[in-house]
Amino acid sequence: TLAGREGTNEVLMGPYELSAEPAHGYPRYSKRAAGGATHWLYRHSGGGMWMVTNDESKIAKNVGHIKSARAAALPTEAGLAWQYSAYAGAAWQDDPKMTCTEG
């Protein structure tokens, strides 16, 4: 469950479930949003950070609106900090309230 983000990208918060199809050789998670949209949580192929996007085609490009501040084997790693981007091309901002937990 991704939690803690308020305002920009708050819609990406919520429970994610393991998808059958991995991304970049690592687990990929998805969540159904209101209106039938799907959001994705996946591991960046080069940097190893976890990314969140609302567009499945962005996974191949390693693009997202939220990311972990450093590489991690799993997004639920204890102490993992998270960042968000307000819009495409904007600088990443730390969000100390954001967490990713199992369950």
N, C-alpha and C positions, 0 to 999 in steps of 0.2 A: 504494500500500500504506500503510495506516494502522498505525502501530506505536508501541510504547513504553508504553502504558497497562497498568498492573498492578492487580489487585484490581477495584474498582468499574468496571464497563463494559469490562473486559478482553475480553469476548466480542465486542465491536464491532471489535476489531483484525483486521487481515488484508488480503488483496488485494481491491480493489474493481475492477469492470470497468465500462466506459462502457455505460450503458443506451441503448436506442433512443429512449426518450421523455425529453425534457428536463424540467426543473422550473424554473419562474419564468424561462424564457428562457435558462437556462444548462445546461451538461451535468449530468446526474445519473448517479451511479454506484451499483452494487449489488454485494452479495456474498451468496452462499448460505452459510448457517450450518448447523451440525449439526442434524439433526431437520427440515430443510427450510425453516427460517425464512429470511427475507431481511432484510438490513440495508441502509440507504440513506445515501448521502453526497450532499448537495445544497446549493445556495447559498440562503441566507435572502433572501426577496423584498424586504425593506425595508433591512436593515442590511448586506447583502453578505457576512456571515460564512458560513463553511461549517459545516453541521450534520450530525450523524450520528444516525439514529434506527433503531429496530427495528420501526417501525409506519408503513407507507406513508401512512396517512391523516393522519399528523402533518405531512407535508410541506406541505400546504395551510395548516396552522396555524403554520408556522415553528417547530416544537417539536423538540427533540432532547436527547440525553444528553451529547453532546460537541459542541464548536464551536471554530472558530478564534477567536483573541483579537481579531482585527480583520478588516475586509473585505479580500477578495482576489479577483482575476479567476479564479484557479484554486487548488485546495486544495494543490497541490504547490509553490506559490510559496516561494522560498528564504527562510528566516528566519521563516516563519509559525509563531507560537506557538499552542498548543492548550489548551483548558480542558475540564473535565468537571463534571457535576452528579451528586451521589450519588443524588438522588431528585428527583421532581417538586417544584418550589418551593424546592429547596436553592440556596444561593449557588454561583456558578461558582468553581471552584478551578483555578489554573494547574497544568499538568503539563509541566515542562520536558523530560521524556523523550519526550513524544509528538511524532511526525513524520508527515508524509504525503509519500511519494515516488512518482515514476512507476515503473511496472514491477512 
